Amino acid sequence: MLTQRRMTRPWITIPVNQRKVYFSLCIIKYFLNIISPNNNMKAKVDALLAAYPSIDVTAMGFPRGWESEPLWQ
């Protein structure tokens, strides 16, 4: 039986679909924050989404207010 462990660093607080791209990006960001605390992944995601405004981020699993999540601060 699997039990969920507490995250030792900031994580997402809004429930999300774990099968969507956003959740995978969160996992990458979580580990990147450990490996390289001053990384610029948030800026790169922002730039990518700005470059392709027709992309449906909701379909990718991005919840409303994702930018305010502790993980992305």
Order of alpha helices (4+ residues) and beta strands (2+ residues): alpha-alpha
